[in-house]
Amino acid sequence: MAELSEVDAWLSALVENLQPAARKKMLRELAQEVRRNQQANIRLQRDPDGQG
């Protein structure tokens, strides 16, 4: 779990250093990718984590 908090801290610092327009674009693309993955899981009747 410590590794996850390190990644979270790194990503938080990265996002904070972005200009507002770049931050908005990055978060929008991330949200779209999460949505595509979830739609694929639903279509294939998989759990949210992608397991059968």
N, CA, C and O atoms as a Maestro MAE file, in Angstrom:
{
 s_m_m2io_version
 :::
 2.0.0
}

f_m_ct {
 s_m_title
 :::
 protein
 m_atom[208] {
  # First column is atom index #
  i_m_mmod_type
  r_m_x_coord
  r_m_y_coord
  r_m_z_coord
  i_m_residue_number
  s_m_chain_name
  s_m_pdb_residue_name
  s_m_pdb_atom_name
  i_m_atomic_number
  :::
  1 25 0.819 -1.186 0.000 1 A "MET " " N  " 7
  2 3 0.000 0.000 0.000 1 A "MET " " CA " 6
  3 2 0.866 1.254 0.000 1 A "MET " " C  " 6
  4 15 0.442 2.301 -0.490 1 A "MET " " O  " 8
  5 25 2.072 1.154 0.544 2 A "ALA " " N  " 7
  6 3 2.985 2.297 0.573 2 A "ALA " " CA " 6
  7 2 3.351 2.717 -0.844 2 A "ALA " " C  " 6
  8 15 3.507 3.905 -1.127 2 A "ALA " " O  " 8
  9 25 3.488 1.728 -1.740 3 A "GLU " " N  " 7
  10 3 3.806 2.030 -3.134 3 A "GLU " " CA " 6
  11 2 2.701 2.862 -3.768 3 A "GLU " " C  " 6
  12 15 2.977 3.780 -4.541 3 A "GLU " " O  " 8
  13 25 1.471 2.549 -3.451 4 A "LEU " " N  " 7
  14 3 0.337 3.286 -4.004 4 A "LEU " " CA " 6
  15 2 0.334 4.730 -3.525 4 A "LEU " " C  " 6
  16 15 0.029 5.634 -4.304 4 A "LEU " " O  " 8
  17 25 0.663 4.961 -2.277 5 A "SER " " N  " 7
  18 3 0.700 6.335 -1.775 5 A "SER " " CA " 6
  19 2 1.836 7.122 -2.417 5 A "SER " " C  " 6
  20 15 1.714 8.330 -2.619 5 A "SER " " O  " 8
  21 25 2.942 6.448 -2.740 6 A "GLU " " N  " 7
  22 3 4.042 7.115 -3.439 6 A "GLU " " CA " 6
  23 2 3.620 7.527 -4.841 6 A "GLU " " C  " 6
  24 15 3.934 8.629 -5.291 6 A "GLU " " O  " 8
  25 25 2.915 6.651 -5.524 7 A "VAL " " N  " 7
  26 3 2.426 6.963 -6.867 7 A "VAL " " CA " 6
  27 2 1.415 8.101 -6.794 7 A "VAL " " C  " 6
  28 15 1.432 9.004 -7.630 7 A "VAL " " O  " 8
  29 25 0.545 8.061 -5.806 8 A "ASP " " N  " 7
  30 3 -0.449 9.118 -5.633 8 A "ASP " " CA " 6
  31 2 0.222 10.473 -5.409 8 A "ASP " " C  " 6
  32 15 -0.193 11.478 -5.987 8 A "ASP " " O  " 8
  33 25 1.243 10.499 -4.583 9 A "ALA " " N  " 7
  34 3 1.962 11.749 -4.319 9 A "ALA " " CA " 6
  35 2 2.637 12.255 -5.587 9 A "ALA " " C  " 6
  36 15 2.619 13.453 -5.867 9 A "ALA " " O  " 8
  37 25 3.225 11.355 -6.345 10 A "TRP " " N  " 7
  38 3 3.899 11.731 -7.588 10 A "TRP " " CA " 6
  39 2 2.902 12.299 -8.590 10 A "TRP " " C  " 6
  40 15 3.166 13.326 -9.216 10 A "TRP " " O  " 8
  41 25 1.755 11.636 -8.745 11 A "LEU " " N  " 7
  42 3 0.735 12.124 -9.677 11 A "LEU " " CA " 6
  43 2 0.143 13.449 -9.221 11 A "LEU " " C  " 6
  44 15 -0.122 14.326 -10.043 11 A "LEU " " O  " 8
  45 25 -0.062 13.601 -7.937 12 A "SER " " N  " 7
  46 3 -0.589 14.871 -7.414 12 A "SER " " CA " 6
  47 2 0.358 16.021 -7.738 12 A "SER " " C  " 6
  48 15 -0.081 17.091 -8.159 12 A "SER " " O  " 8
  49 25 1.647 15.801 -7.542 13 A "ALA " " N  " 7
  50 3 2.631 16.842 -7.852 13 A "ALA " " CA " 6
  51 2 2.636 17.150 -9.347 13 A "ALA " " C  " 6
  52 15 2.748 18.310 -9.743 13 A "ALA " " O  " 8
  53 25 2.515 16.124 -10.168 14 A "LEU " " N  " 7
  54 3 2.486 16.315 -11.616 14 A "LEU " " CA " 6
  55 2 1.275 17.142 -12.032 14 A "LEU " " C  " 6
  56 15 1.407 18.082 -12.816 14 A "LEU " " O  " 8
  57 25 0.118 16.809 -11.524 15 A "VAL " " N  " 7
  58 3 -1.114 17.515 -11.874 15 A "VAL " " CA " 6
  59 2 -1.062 18.966 -11.400 15 A "VAL " " C  " 6
  60 15 -1.509 19.866 -12.110 15 A "VAL " " O  " 8
  61 25 -0.527 19.194 -10.217 16 A "GLU " " N  " 7
  62 3 -0.454 20.549 -9.683 16 A "GLU " " CA " 6
  63 2 0.433 21.456 -10.529 16 A "GLU " " C  " 6
  64 15 0.212 22.666 -10.578 16 A "GLU " " O  " 8
  65 25 1.436 20.879 -11.198 17 A "ASN " " N  " 7
  66 3 2.357 21.676 -12.003 17 A "ASN " " CA " 6
  67 2 1.838 21.961 -13.406 17 A "ASN " " C  " 6
  68 15 2.448 22.740 -14.138 17 A "ASN " " O  " 8
  69 25 0.734 21.351 -13.793 18 A "LEU " " N  " 7
  70 3 0.169 21.592 -15.114 18 A "LEU " " CA " 6
  71 2 -0.629 22.888 -15.144 18 A "LEU " " C  " 6
  72 15 -1.200 23.314 -14.140 18 A "LEU " " O  " 8
  73 25 -0.653 23.497 -16.308 19 A "GLN " " N  " 7
  74 3 -1.518 24.659 -16.512 19 A "GLN " " CA " 6
  75 2 -2.962 24.169 -16.454 19 A "GLN " " C  " 6
  76 15 -3.224 23.000 -16.734 19 A "GLN " " O  " 8
  77 25 -3.903 25.040 -16.095 20 A "PRO " " N  " 7
  78 3 -5.304 24.609 -15.970 20 A "PRO " " CA " 6
  79 2 -5.847 23.939 -17.236 20 A "PRO " " C  " 6
  80 15 -6.559 22.940 -17.133 20 A "PRO " " O  " 8
  81 25 -5.534 24.455 -18.414 21 A "ALA " " N  " 7
  82 3 -6.049 23.853 -19.649 21 A "ALA " " CA " 6
  83 2 -5.456 22.460 -19.863 21 A "ALA " " C  " 6
  84 15 -6.167 21.541 -20.269 21 A "ALA " " O  " 8
  85 25 -4.166 22.300 -19.594 22 A "ALA " " N  " 7
  86 3 -3.521 20.992 -19.748 22 A "ALA " " CA " 6
  87 2 -4.061 19.995 -18.725 22 A "ALA " " C  " 6
  88 15 -4.252 18.819 -19.034 22 A "ALA " " O  " 8
  89 25 -4.304 20.472 -17.509 23 A "ARG " " N  " 7
  90 3 -4.862 19.613 -16.460 23 A "ARG " " CA " 6
  91 2 -6.249 19.118 -16.864 23 A "ARG " " C  " 6
  92 15 -6.570 17.939 -16.718 23 A "ARG " " O  " 8
  93 25 -7.065 20.043 -17.374 24 A "LYS " " N  " 7
  94 3 -8.421 19.687 -17.790 24 A "LYS " " CA " 6
  95 2 -8.385 18.657 -18.920 24 A "LYS " " C  " 6
  96 15 -9.151 17.693 -18.915 24 A "LYS " " O  " 8
  97 25 -7.491 18.868 -19.888 25 A "LYS " " N  " 7
  98 3 -7.371 17.933 -21.012 25 A "LYS " " CA " 6
  99 2 -6.923 16.556 -20.528 25 A "LYS " " C  " 6
  100 15 -7.478 15.539 -20.945 25 A "LYS " " O  " 8
  101 25 -5.928 16.520 -19.655 26 A "MET " " N  " 7
  102 3 -5.425 15.250 -19.161 26 A "MET " " CA " 6
  103 2 -6.496 14.496 -18.377 26 A "MET " " C  " 6
  104 15 -6.672 13.292 -18.562 26 A "MET " " O  " 8
  105 25 -7.211 15.203 -17.504 27 A "LEU " " N  " 7
  106 3 -8.250 14.548 -16.710 27 A "LEU " " CA " 6
  107 2 -9.415 14.074 -17.582 27 A "LEU " " C  " 6
  108 15 -10.007 13.029 -17.312 27 A "LEU " " O  " 8
  109 25 -9.746 14.843 -18.633 28 A "ARG " " N  " 7
  110 3 -10.805 14.427 -19.548 28 A "ARG " " CA " 6
  111 2 -10.400 13.150 -20.281 28 A "ARG " " C  " 6
  112 15 -11.204 12.227 -20.411 28 A "ARG " " O  " 8
  113 25 -9.152 13.094 -20.763 29 A "GLU " " N  " 7
  114 3 -8.681 11.896 -21.463 29 A "GLU " " CA " 6
  115 2 -8.639 10.693 -20.530 29 A "GLU " " C  " 6
  116 15 -8.974 9.578 -20.931 29 A "GLU " " O  " 8
  117 25 -8.232 10.916 -19.299 30 A "LEU " " N  " 7
  118 3 -8.209 9.830 -18.324 30 A "LEU " " CA " 6
  119 2 -9.618 9.301 -18.059 30 A "LEU " " C  " 6
  120 15 -9.840 8.091 -18.011 30 A "LEU " " O  " 8
  121 25 -10.560 10.218 -17.889 31 A "ALA " " N  " 7
  122 3 -11.950 9.819 -17.645 31 A "ALA " " CA " 6
  123 2 -12.521 9.044 -18.837 31 A "ALA " " C  " 6
  124 15 -13.256 8.073 -18.657 31 A "ALA " " O  " 8
  125 25 -12.182 9.476 -20.046 32 A "GLN " " N  " 7
  126 3 -12.664 8.776 -21.230 32 A "GLN " " CA " 6
  127 2 -12.096 7.367 -21.302 32 A "GLN " " C  " 6
  128 15 -12.803 6.430 -21.672 32 A "GLN " " O  " 8
  129 25 -10.827 7.213 -20.952 33 A "GLU " " N  " 7
  130 3 -10.208 5.890 -20.975 33 A "GLU " " CA " 6
  131 2 -10.823 4.972 -19.918 33 A "GLU " " C  " 6
  132 15 -11.065 3.794 -20.182 33 A "GLU " " O  " 8
  133 25 -11.073 5.505 -18.735 34 A "VAL " " N  " 7
  134 3 -11.724 4.709 -17.680 34 A "VAL " " CA " 6
  135 2 -13.108 4.280 -18.149 34 A "VAL " " C  " 6
  136 15 -13.514 3.136 -17.947 34 A "VAL " " O  " 8
  137 25 -13.826 5.200 -18.774 35 A "ARG " " N  " 7
  138 3 -15.170 4.867 -19.266 35 A "ARG " " CA " 6
  139 2 -15.116 3.779 -20.328 35 A "ARG " " C  " 6
  140 15 -15.928 2.853 -20.311 35 A "ARG " " O  " 8
  141 25 -14.159 3.884 -21.260 36 A "ARG " " N  " 7
  142 3 -14.025 2.842 -22.299 36 A "ARG " " CA " 6
  143 2 -13.732 1.484 -21.676 36 A "ARG " " C  " 6
  144 15 -14.300 0.471 -22.083 36 A "ARG " " O  " 8
  145 25 -12.840 1.467 -20.684 37 A "ASN " " N  " 7
  146 3 -12.511 0.205 -20.020 37 A "ASN " " CA " 6
  147 2 -13.723 -0.380 -19.306 37 A "ASN " " C  " 6
  148 15 -13.961 -1.587 -19.367 37 A "ASN " " O  " 8
  149 25 -14.486 0.469 -18.631 38 A "GLN " " N  " 7
  150 3 -15.663 -0.009 -17.925 38 A "GLN " " CA " 6
  151 2 -16.731 -0.516 -18.896 38 A "GLN " " C  " 6
  152 15 -17.398 -1.514 -18.624 38 A "GLN " " O  " 8
  153 25 -16.888 0.173 -20.025 39 A "GLN " " N  " 7
  154 3 -17.855 -0.281 -21.021 39 A "GLN " " CA " 6
  155 2 -17.455 -1.645 -21.572 39 A "GLN " " C  " 6
  156 15 -18.307 -2.506 -21.785 39 A "GLN " " O  " 8
  157 25 -16.160 -1.839 -21.801 40 A "ALA " " N  " 7
  158 3 -15.681 -3.143 -22.284 40 A "ALA " " CA " 6
  159 2 -15.943 -4.218 -21.232 40 A "ALA " " C  " 6
  160 15 -16.366 -5.322 -21.574 40 A "ALA " " O  " 8
  161 25 -15.699 -3.913 -19.964 41 A "ASN " " N  " 7
  162 3 -15.961 -4.883 -18.899 41 A "ASN " " CA " 6
  163 2 -17.438 -5.236 -18.829 41 A "ASN " " C  " 6
  164 15 -17.791 -6.399 -18.636 41 A "ASN " " O  " 8
  165 25 -18.295 -4.248 -18.985 42 A "ILE " " N  " 7
  166 3 -19.737 -4.505 -18.959 42 A "ILE " " CA " 6
  167 2 -20.131 -5.385 -20.143 42 A "ILE " " C  " 6
  168 15 -20.868 -6.358 -19.991 42 A "ILE " " O  " 8
  169 25 -19.633 -5.029 -21.313 43 A "ARG " " N  " 7
  170 3 -19.964 -5.787 -22.523 43 A "ARG " " CA " 6
  171 2 -19.512 -7.246 -22.402 43 A "ARG " " C  " 6
  172 15 -20.213 -8.158 -22.841 43 A "ARG " " O  " 8
  173 25 -18.342 -7.455 -21.806 44 A "LEU " " N  " 7
  174 3 -17.813 -8.806 -21.643 44 A "LEU " " CA " 6
  175 2 -18.250 -9.461 -20.337 44 A "LEU " " C  " 6
  176 15 -17.822 -10.572 -20.021 44 A "LEU " " O  " 8
  177 25 -19.099 -8.777 -19.583 45 A "GLN " " N  " 7
  178 3 -19.632 -9.248 -18.307 45 A "GLN " " CA " 6
  179 2 -18.525 -9.630 -17.339 45 A "GLN " " C  " 6
  180 15 -18.522 -10.716 -16.760 45 A "GLN " " O  " 8
  181 25 -17.578 -8.702 -17.180 46 A "ARG " " N  " 7
  182 3 -16.481 -8.873 -16.241 46 A "ARG " " CA " 6
  183 2 -16.700 -7.983 -15.031 46 A "ARG " " C  " 6
  184 15 -17.472 -7.025 -15.072 46 A "ARG " " O  " 8
  185 25 -16.000 -8.322 -13.949 47 A "ASP " " N  " 7
  186 3 -16.017 -7.491 -12.752 47 A "ASP " " CA " 6
  187 2 -15.335 -6.159 -13.064 47 A "ASP " " C  " 6
  188 15 -14.591 -6.071 -14.042 47 A "ASP " " O  " 8
  189 25 -15.570 -5.125 -12.259 48 A "PRO " " N  " 7
  190 3 -14.923 -3.825 -12.489 48 A "PRO " " CA " 6
  191 2 -13.402 -3.888 -12.573 48 A "PRO " " C  " 6
  192 15 -12.789 -3.065 -13.252 48 A "PRO " " O  " 8
  193 25 -12.779 -4.862 -11.888 49 A "ASP " " N  " 7
  194 3 -11.341 -4.974 -11.947 49 A "ASP " " CA " 6
  195 2 -10.857 -5.766 -13.166 49 A "ASP " " C  " 6
  196 15 -9.654 -5.955 -13.347 49 A "ASP " " O  " 8
  197 25 -11.788 -6.226 -13.998 50 A "GLY " " N  " 7
  198 3 -11.431 -6.920 -15.225 50 A "GLY " " CA " 6
  199 2 -11.344 -8.432 -15.101 50 A "GLY " " C  " 6
  200 15 -11.030 -9.118 -16.074 50 A "GLY " " O  " 8
  201 25 -11.618 -8.953 -13.921 51 A "GLN " " N  " 7
  202 3 -11.567 -10.402 -13.702 51 A "GLN " " CA " 6
  203 2 -12.862 -11.041 -14.199 51 A "GLN " " C  " 6
  204 15 -13.933 -10.439 -14.119 51 A "GLN " " O  " 8
  205 25 -12.753 -12.255 -14.707 52 A "GLY " " N  " 7
  206 3 -13.832 -13.005 -15.289 52 A "GLY " " CA " 6
  207 2 -15.031 -13.130 -14.487 52 A "GLY " " C  " 6
  208 15 -15.999 -13.758 -14.916 52 A "GLY " " O  " 8
  :::
 }
 m_bond[207] {
  # First column is bond index #
  i_m_from
  i_m_to
  i_m_order
  :::
  1 1 2 1
  2 2 3 1
  3 3 4 2
  4 3 5 1
  5 5 6 1
  6 6 7 1
  7 7 8 2
  8 7 9 1
  9 9 10 1
  10 10 11 1
  11 11 12 2
  12 11 13 1
  13 13 14 1
  14 14 15 1
  15 15 16 2
  16 15 17 1
  17 17 18 1
  18 18 19 1
  19 19 20 2
  20 19 21 1
  21 21 22 1
  22 22 23 1
  23 23 24 2
  24 23 25 1
  25 25 26 1
  26 26 27 1
  27 27 28 2
  28 27 29 1
  29 29 30 1
  30 30 31 1
  31 31 32 2
  32 31 33 1
  33 33 34 1
  34 34 35 1
  35 35 36 2
  36 35 37 1
  37 37 38 1
  38 38 39 1
  39 39 40 2
  40 39 41 1
  41 41 42 1
  42 42 43 1
  43 43 44 2
  44 43 45 1
  45 45 46 1
  46 46 47 1
  47 47 48 2
  48 47 49 1
  49 49 50 1
  50 50 51 1
  51 51 52 2
  52 51 53 1
  53 53 54 1
  54 54 55 1
  55 55 56 2
  56 55 57 1
  57 57 58 1
  58 58 59 1
  59 59 60 2
  60 59 61 1
  61 61 62 1
  62 62 63 1
  63 63 64 2
  64 63 65 1
  65 65 66 1
  66 66 67 1
  67 67 68 2
  68 67 69 1
  69 69 70 1
  70 70 71 1
  71 71 72 2
  72 71 73 1
  73 73 74 1
  74 74 75 1
  75 75 76 2
  76 75 77 1
  77 77 78 1
  78 78 79 1
  79 79 80 2
  80 79 81 1
  81 81 82 1
  82 82 83 1
  83 83 84 2
  84 83 85 1
  85 85 86 1
  86 86 87 1
  87 87 88 2
  88 87 89 1
  89 89 90 1
  90 90 91 1
  91 91 92 2
  92 91 93 1
  93 93 94 1
  94 94 95 1
  95 95 96 2
  96 95 97 1
  97 97 98 1
  98 98 99 1
  99 99 100 2
  100 99 101 1
  101 101 102 1
  102 102 103 1
  103 103 104 2
  104 103 105 1
  105 105 106 1
  106 106 107 1
  107 107 108 2
  108 107 109 1
  109 109 110 1
  110 110 111 1
  111 111 112 2
  112 111 113 1
  113 113 114 1
  114 114 115 1
  115 115 116 2
  116 115 117 1
  117 117 118 1
  118 118 119 1
  119 119 120 2
  120 119 121 1
  121 121 122 1
  122 122 123 1
  123 123 124 2
  124 123 125 1
  125 125 126 1
  126 126 127 1
  127 127 128 2
  128 127 129 1
  129 129 130 1
  130 130 131 1
  131 131 132 2
  132 131 133 1
  133 133 134 1
  134 134 135 1
  135 135 136 2
  136 135 137 1
  137 137 138 1
  138 138 139 1
  139 139 140 2
  140 139 141 1
  141 141 142 1
  142 142 143 1
  143 143 144 2
  144 143 145 1
  145 145 146 1
  146 146 147 1
  147 147 148 2
  148 147 149 1
  149 149 150 1
  150 150 151 1
  151 151 152 2
  152 151 153 1
  153 153 154 1
  154 154 155 1
  155 155 156 2
  156 155 157 1
  157 157 158 1
  158 158 159 1
  159 159 160 2
  160 159 161 1
  161 161 162 1
  162 162 163 1
  163 163 164 2
  164 163 165 1
  165 165 166 1
  166 166 167 1
  167 167 168 2
  168 167 169 1
  169 169 170 1
  170 170 171 1
  171 171 172 2
  172 171 173 1
  173 173 174 1
  174 174 175 1
  175 175 176 2
  176 175 177 1
  177 177 178 1
  178 178 179 1
  179 179 180 2
  180 179 181 1
  181 181 182 1
  182 182 183 1
  183 183 184 2
  184 183 185 1
  185 185 186 1
  186 186 187 1
  187 187 188 2
  188 187 189 1
  189 189 190 1
  190 190 191 1
  191 191 192 2
  192 191 193 1
  193 193 194 1
  194 194 195 1
  195 195 196 2
  196 195 197 1
  197 197 198 1
  198 198 199 1
  199 199 200 2
  200 199 201 1
  201 201 202 1
  202 202 203 1
  203 203 204 2
  204 203 205 1
  205 205 206 1
  206 206 207 1
  207 207 208 2
  :::
 }
}
